[in-house]
């Protein structure tokens, strides 16, 4: 994944349009490479109203 022009304090909700429940596609296209952008856009968004937190859990092979 290649990130460009990012804030290290950024959370997932920063990548979404406020109150619209969808990705801010323009911003994502600016900070991710094309391959990662397409992967991200292919993921369905959950319809949760929880506060966003900074967490990234490892997977089964202990990679983040």
Secondary structure, 3 states (H helix, E strand, C coil): CCECCCCCCCCHHHHEECCCCEECHHHHHHHECHHHHHHHHHCCCCCCCCCCCCCCCCCCCCCC
